[in-house]
C-alpha cells in the first residue's frame, strides 16, 4: 500500500530519498485515479525495498501540484536523488508502468 505524502513531508519523503520514488498525484473525485490506484499498490508491493511509492492528494496539497505543473490527474511522477526524472499522465496498464520502473531502476 502506498503511503500518503503532504506538503509538510514532501522534502523529507521525496526530495531527500536515496531510492527511486514514484508519486501518484490524485484526487478523491477523479475516476481514472481510482482505476490506477490498485495498480500503484501492486507496484508498491512488487518493488518493495527498491522503489518508494507515495500518494499526494492534489486537492489537499495544491502547492506541490502547482510546483510540478500538474495539469491532469492521475500523474505518476518519478524522482531520483531529489530530481524529477520521468512521468506518466493518465491511467496506464500495469505492464507499461512496470517497463518504466524497470528502466529507471536499471
N, C-alpha and C positions, 0 to 999 in steps of 0.2 A: 504494500500500500504506500502510495506517495505521501510524503509529509507536506504540510502547508508551510509556505514561506510568506512573509509580510514585508512591508516597507521597513519595519524595525529590525527584522532579521536578515534582510537581503544581503548586505555586505558580508556578514559572517558566513551565511549558508551558501551563497553563490560565488561572490567575487573572491573570497579567501579560501575556497575549497581547493584541495590538492587533487581531487579526482574530477573526471568529466561530470558535468551537471546538465540534466535535462529539466527545463522548467516548462510546465504546462500552464499557459496563460488561459484562463477560463472564466466563465460566469454562470451563475445558477440558472438563468433564463435561456442559456444557449443550448439548443438541441444537438448540434454536431459535437459540442463539448461533452455531452452525456454519452454520445456514441463512442468517442475516443477514450473516455476515462477508463473503461476496463482494459483496453489495450495498453494504456500507460501503466496501469497497475501490474499487468503481466510482465511488461518490460522491466519494471522495478524489481520484481521477484527474480526474473531470469538473469539479470545483470547485477544482482546484489553483490556488493564489495568492489565492483568495477565501475559502477555508474550511480550517481546520486540523483534521485528523481524527486522533484518538488512541484507543488501546485500553487499558483498565485491567482487569487480571485481578483480580476481586474476592476470590479465594482468597488471592492473594499480597499484596493491599493492602486488608485489611478495614477499616482506619481511615478511608480515603477513602470507601469504600462506606457505612460507618456514618454518616459526616458528612453524606452526602446522602440518608440513609434509603432506600437501595436495598433494596427488598423482593423484587423479581423481576428476573430477567435473561433475555434481554438488555434493558438500559435504555440508550437513546440520549439523552444529555443535552446540551443546547446551552448554551454560555456566551458572554456578550458583555461585554467590559470587566470581567471578573472575577466577574460575576453570572450565576447560572443563569437563563436566560430561557425555556426550554421543555424538554420531554422526551417521549419516546415509549417505552412499555414493551411488550415483546414483539416478535416478528418481524413486520415490516410490509413491504408491497410497495415496490419502488424508487420507483414513481410517487408514492406517498404521502409518502415521505421527501423526494423532490425538491420537492414542493409546500411542505413545512415549511421546507426550506433556503432556497428562493427567497423565501418570505415573511419569513424572518429576515434575509436579505441586503438586502431592499428598503428 
